């Protein structure tokens, strides 16, 4: 049956594609949906792109104009817009979390927005790029190995802590500034803490 | 013939709490109608356009508590344009002018303005309770008016509203003399709050039973509030992030341990999972747990938490709990009555959320389950049949398979049989939402078996008018029918026009009904408002082309004719 071929195609995509992600990621789903809907509907009108009816429904128009389609299907999935909005980037509401980053020996400091990074790997990569250095591998027992640098931060209590010990969320909420320590001072923090 | 003096009748009617009972009683005879209307204090209006404020007040002069619902349900999913209607101002205005002694106002899906809130706060001296659900149109300035002027305010409950946050000092507007608060919920506010003002307000609200904070309230403030309010029954945390080794956290643990009365927990709008053990002591007593906004809690931590909650009756969670997690729920929460599993944001995650497995496990482990909202990736007929057998007590069954036209992945069949089993087994089913690949057959089953069904939601389902006709014919108690993207047209719409006067409303969008069909219906049934929503300009250009399909139609019975506040793009035929 023609329709079952379509469904099998659907399934292979669906297993890995389902998401409430940002617009643009929904395309394959919508395209399949529109073709399925067209199979079901008797009227040929709906298959037309926008058509003579001037269908104002975003779904049909956008579905047919394939690759660039960014719109979600209006009304589906049936999730309250309040809930949908609260799941989308919360950073829209909050201002960035800018902290100073200093590196021992560097002539001036930099500032980065902690909110932009997804985790430690992301953050340290960015710092490495910014200062043109390598920080090394983190290990709980021995800190950062393989480099003369150690990333540290000042927390809410004013203490200097090694970056990476606490969960990311806790780090971002307690970090006041970053300091890349170098040389012997770094060794002190990096090992045997 | 009246065997009882009116005072006795009135006294008897006092025991009738439900609206349905009171409505029934008022239909018995004229004298009962009269006694009932003069003694009625609480009125529920399911569609604010079915009646107008003047007639309401005329009939129920002793009105104290009013519940109003505005926009159609599908407005929740962005199907209804912004200025469609549902304004509460005229109601507040009318009640103020006619001296109603309003104490309680509960609104759902209505447009509330700051002017309305200001008028409300100044017009009713005994005003005690404001509950707004899924409303919009107001700002924190309106809340400031409520806080300032309602001297005996007991309840301010804001659930999932779109509130423009002016970052003002609305919390500081509660006067020092205000000590009457029993319930405060501002979780949906996006902005900062004055923490000091909040702490002071909490300190003087010794009757406080229910508190739900927004994300801007940090754990430190929570700890201070809880230390002073161990009598809380219902708590929604704001931000739950702290260093577990800190003094603040230690104090929080101590404070929570003293909160022996907390039965309902929610919030965790921001959360550091390592802080969760602080709430384990109260988990034992929880009957309600809402973690549906706690994106920061991942599957494994959710499971750890749930293991402590043996008495849960109501659970709202995100699908990151997974099928395995639902298995844990099934083995831990034997008292579970209501479960809602919402989709979480799967940014690049790709891991499967929940499937039919989780639902089957729940149905096997939780025999008291009667209310379900389940977002999943896939569902099978076999699973639904098993669920129907395990849980014949469903009153609300809402299944949302994210891909709305997907068949049973094992058999490649539509899900007609599965839903058929549900309606056949669950004789008390009042609300049903369908999804997945569905043919006319499922509607045949619904019409045949769903005798108590009051609300049905349909999307991308059915093959022909027969489907809709089965439902209209068979479901005698149907009150609300909402359909999107299904091939039902004029034949289905027009076969039994009298049916719509027995229902509250019908919504049809992206179906096959035409302008001509709607016009015919409107002509035959003058006591129905048949509204067409035109967002494009096409209909404007050719208003006489009856063959054009109507994109969105909403019809409802009304005693007061076409509404006068409809915007340009809404035509009442």
HADDOCK unambig.tbl for C-alpha pairs under 7 A between the chains (distance, minus, plus):
assign (segid A and resid 7 and name CA) (segid B and resid 406 and name CA) 6.95 0.50 0.50
assign (segid A and resid 16 and name CA) (segid B and resid 350 and name CA) 5.68 0.50 0.50
assign (segid A and resid 17 and name CA) (segid B and resid 350 and name CA) 6.85 0.50 0.50
assign (segid A and resid 19 and name CA) (segid B and resid 345 and name CA) 6.61 0.50 0.50
assign (segid A and resid 19 and name CA) (segid B and resid 346 and name CA) 4.97 0.50 0.50
assign (segid A and resid 19 and name CA) (segid B and resid 347 and name CA) 6.92 0.50 0.50
assign (segid A and resid 20 and name CA) (segid B and resid 345 and name CA) 5.45 0.50 0.50
assign (segid A and resid 20 and name CA) (segid B and resid 346 and name CA) 6.08 0.50 0.50
assign (segid A and resid 21 and name CA) (segid B and resid 345 and name CA) 6.37 0.50 0.50
assign (segid A and resid 21 and name CA) (segid B and resid 346 and name CA) 6.22 0.50 0.50
assign (segid A and resid 21 and name CA) (segid B and resid 347 and name CA) 5.48 0.50 0.50
assign (segid A and resid 40 and name CA) (segid B and resid 463 and name CA) 6.82 0.50 0.50
assign (segid A and resid 41 and name CA) (segid B and resid 487 and name CA) 6.27 0.50 0.50
assign (segid A and resid 54 and name CA) (segid B and resid 538 and name CA) 6.25 0.50 0.50
assign (segid A and resid 56 and name CA) (segid B and resid 535 and name CA) 6.65 0.50 0.50
assign (segid A and resid 56 and name CA) (segid B and resid 536 and name CA) 5.10 0.50 0.50
assign (segid A and resid 74 and name CA) (segid B and resid 78 and name CA) 6.63 0.50 0.50
assign (segid A and resid 74 and name CA) (segid B and resid 79 and name CA) 6.60 0.50 0.50
assign (segid A and resid 75 and name CA) (segid B and resid 77 and name CA) 4.68 0.50 0.50
assign (segid A and resid 75 and name CA) (segid B and resid 78 and name CA) 5.85 0.50 0.50
assign (segid A and resid 75 and name CA) (segid B and resid 79 and name CA) 5.65 0.50 0.50
assign (segid A and resid 77 and name CA) (segid B and resid 402 and name CA) 6.21 0.50 0.50
assign (segid A and resid 78 and name CA) (segid B and resid 77 and name CA) 5.71 0.50 0.50
assign (segid A and resid 79 and name CA) (segid B and resid 77 and name CA) 6.07 0.50 0.50
assign (segid A and resid 80 and name CA) (segid B and resid 76 and name CA) 4.89 0.50 0.50
assign (segid A and resid 80 and name CA) (segid B and resid 77 and name CA) 5.47 0.50 0.50
assign (segid A and resid 81 and name CA) (segid B and resid 76 and name CA) 6.12 0.50 0.50
assign (segid A and resid 81 and name CA) (segid B and resid 77 and name CA) 5.94 0.50 0.50
assign (segid A and resid 81 and name CA) (segid B and resid 78 and name CA) 6.88 0.50 0.50
assign (segid A and resid 82 and name CA) (segid B and resid 160 and name CA) 6.09 0.50 0.50
assign (segid A and resid 87 and name CA) (segid B and resid 345 and name CA) 6.58 0.50 0.50
assign (segid A and resid 169 and name CA) (segid B and resid 272 and name CA) 6.23 0.50 0.50
assign (segid A and resid 170 and name CA) (segid B and resid 241 and name CA) 6.57 0.50 0.50
assign (segid A and resid 170 and name CA) (segid B and resid 242 and name CA) 6.50 0.50 0.50
assign (segid A and resid 170 and name CA) (segid B and resid 243 and name CA) 6.69 0.50 0.50
assign (segid A and resid 170 and name CA) (segid B and resid 272 and name CA) 6.44 0.50 0.50
